[in-house]
Amino acid sequence: MAEVQTTPITESDADEVARFLHRELNSRVSVGGWKALLLPPWPHAGPHRGYQLHVDGELVGVYAAVFSQRPTADGAPVRVCNLAAFCVREEHRMHSVRLIRALLAQRDCQFTDLSPSGNVVAMNERLGFRRLDTGTRLIVNVPRRGRGIRISADPEVLAATLRGRDREIHRDHTSAAAARHLLVQHGDDYAYLVFRVVTRKRLRAFAAPLYAGGDRALLERAWPQVRSHLLTRHGLPFVLAERRILGFATGIGAELTQPRPKMVRGDLMPDDAVDYLYSELVLVDW
């Protein structure tokens, strides 16, 4: 009888697990890219990096997870476990449930799954996950000037301007491969936008906001100039504007009839407090 073992992924396992994910899950992401997922740059990155499955000593499955501690409205930190990358070789998929059970057995933890695909969505729902409201408008970016609005992606300017929680978020994500940062200023006020570049139908042409900080009203007022900046400075003609992140979705475009699902499990933080930071969406640029 085969010997089947489920064990935590430690930092010392990162190289082997990264090679497995590159080979078995997505070869478009380099081994280094997968390793970055397993070694996030922020503090409180968790007791492990998910779970791995070995059969007779051979690595045959991985459920990588990204941990963080996030503040709540009352200031108490919540441990968040982001389910980041799930892959089991086909001939061993009867053992997949071992990985899932090991992850979900963790107590005092809020779970997120921000890029579930295929059968994972239905499986998550059976496991008690619920869908976030991901209503999204596809917006076309056009050139636009705005008097008094300053927009910068300079990390030194961002670090010198951001305050409080925004400063911590920028510090934690400066070296995250997929996170891009914009500072919007008007007078002494600022808004802060973190986004990633998304590929749809083989077009790498979409900005997807992940977090909006600072003065949201300023971000909305300056939105035409932000979209112009995304077009002219980043070469991105479209924004996937998700209302729960931005608080608005204005501009020429159309509603997505089937926006990509994002899911949560647990009640340690309200759904409207869930953003997409500290996850595979900032760590892996695919």
N, C-alpha and C positions, 0 to 999 in steps of 0.2 A: 504494500500500500504506500502511496506517495506521502511524503512528509510535507504538510502545508503549514506555513508560518505567516502570521500577520504581526508586523513589528512597526514601531514608530520610525519615521524618517528623521535622522539626525543630520547635523551639519556635515559630519564625516561621510554621509551617504550621498551628498549632493552631486558629486561627479557622476556616480553610477546611475542615479535616478535621472539626471539631466540627459545622459546618453540614451537611456531607455525612452524618455519622452520624445527626444529628437527622432529616434528610430521608429517608434511605434505609434506616436500620436500625431506629430506635425513636424516634418523635416524642414519646413520653411523657417521655423524658429531654430536658430543655432543652438548648439549645446550650451554655449555661454549664455544665450538668452533664457534657456530653461533653468540654468543654474541660478540666474538672477532672481527667478521666481522663488527658489528655495532658500535664498539668503537675502531677505528684504533688508533695506538700509535703515529702518526705524527701530527705536527701542521697543521693548515689550513684544518681541516678535514670536513669542510663544514657547511652549515646552518642547515642541517638535515641529516638523514641516508636513505633517500628514502621516499616512500609513502606506506601507509597502507589503507586497505579497510575494513570498518565495515558495516555490515547489521544488523539493529535493535540492534546495540550495540555490536555485536559479531565480533571478528576479523576473516575475511574469506579470506583475500588476502594480499600479501606483494610484493612490488618490492623494494628490498634493493639496495642502491647505496653507493659507496665509493667515496668520494671527495678528491681532492688534488690540490695543485698549482704546476705546472711544469714550468721550465724555457724554453724559446725559444732561438733561435740562437742570437737574438738581446737583450736578457736578460730580456725581458718583461715576467712576469708570465702569464700563461694560466690556467684557472680553468678547471679541468678535472672531469667529472662525469662518473665513471665506473659503468655500470649496472651489478650488482653482483649476485642477486638471485631473481628469479621471480616465484611466486607460488600463485595460486588462487584455492580455493576449487572448485571442478568440478561443483557443482550445482549453483555456482555464477560466472562462467567464462564469462557470458554475460557482466559483469561489468569490465572485465580486462582492457578494453580500457581506463577506467578512470585513472588507475595507469600509463599507458604508456603516456597518454596525459599530466598528471601532471609532469612527469619527463622531457619530451621533451619540455615542455613549458618554461623551464629555459633558460634564455638568456645569451649570452656571455660565452658559455660553450662548450667545446669539449667533445663528448661522446665516450666511448669505451664499447664494449661488447666482452670480451676475452674468454668466455666459452659458447657461445650460442649452444643450442642443439635442435634437432627435428625441430618443426615448427617455432621456434624462428628465425632461420636464414632467412627463406623466409619472415617472418613478418618484420624483421629488414630491409631487402632490400626494401620492400614496403614503409618503413618509411624513406628512404634516407640514410641508412647505406651502406657502401661499404666494401668489403673484403680486408684485408691486404694480401700481398704476404707472405704466410706462408710455402713456400717450405722448406721441412724438409728431412734430411737424418738420417735414423736409423743406428747408428754406434756402433760397438761392441768394448767394452773396453778390453784391454789386458795389462798385466804387462809390465812396461817399466821404465828403469832408465835413468836419465839425469844429466849429470855433470853440476853443477853450478845452477841448478834450485831448488828453495825452494818453497814448497807449505804448506800453513797453513790455518786452520780453527779457530784458536785461536782468540776470539773476542778482546782480549787485543792487540794482534799483529796487527790485522786489524785496530783497532782504532788508534794505534800509527803510522801507516804507510800511511793510505789513506789520500788523500788531496782533498780540494775543494769540488766539487759536490759529489765525491765518498764518502767522509767522511760524508756528510749529508745523503746520501742514506743509508749508513751503520747504522748511528745513528737512522734513522727513521724506519729501518726494523730489528733491533737487536732482538726485542721481537715479531716480526711477526711469527706466528706459522709455516708457510710453507716455509719461506725463509731460504735458507742455503747459506753460504758465504765462498768463497775461495779466498785467496791471493796468487798470483804467483809472485815470486821475482827472479830477476837475477841482481846481482850487486845493483845499486841504483834504478833500474827500477822496476815497479810493474804492474801487471794486476789484475783486480778484477772481479770475476764472482759470480753472484747471480743465484741460481737455485732452483728448487723444485723437489721433488720426485713424480713421476707419476705412476699410476697403469694402465696397459693395459691388458685386458683379464685376470684379476684377478692376474696379476703378478706385484708386487710392486718392479720394477727392473729398472726403467728408470729415468735418470736425464734429466730435461728439463730446459735449460738455460733461464733466464728471463731478464738478463741485463749483459752487458760486459763493464767494465770501465777500466780506466788506459790506458796502452799501449796495444792496440789490436794486434800489430805486435808481441809483446812478448807472448801474449796469444796463437797466432797461432803457434809460434815456440815451445812453451812448451806444445802444445795440447796433444802429446802422453803421457807426464808425468801427465797432468791433468786427462786424461782418466784413466791412471793407478791408480791415487789417488782415483778417484771415485769408481773404482773396489775394491781396496784393503782396503781402509779406510772407505768407505761408503757402500760397498756391492752392488754396482750398476753396472751390467754388460753391460748396454746400455746407450747411449745418444740419445735424440731426438734433433738433431742439426739443429736448424732453422737458415738459413743463414742471415736473416734480423737482427737477434740479434747478432750472432757471427761474421758475415762478411765472414765466411768460413764454410765448412762442410767436413773435410777430415777424412779419416780412413776407415777401412773395414766395409762395410755395404751396405745398399740399400736405394733408394729413396722411400719415402712414396707416394703412388699413390693418397691417399685422406687424406692429413694432416688436423687436426682439424681447423675449421675456426675461425678467429678473425676479429672483425669488428669495424669500426669507423664511426662517423657522425660529420660533421663540418669541417671547414677549418682554424681553429685558429693555427694549427701546422701541419707541413708536415707529411705524413705517415711514412717516414723514421725516424722521431723523436719519434715515439710511441714505448715505451717499455712496459713491463708487470708488472712494479712495481706499488705500491700504488693501489692495486686491490685485488679481491678475490683470485687471484693466489698466493699471498704472505700471505694472512690472514687466509685462510681456508685450512687445510691439510686433503683432502679427498682421 
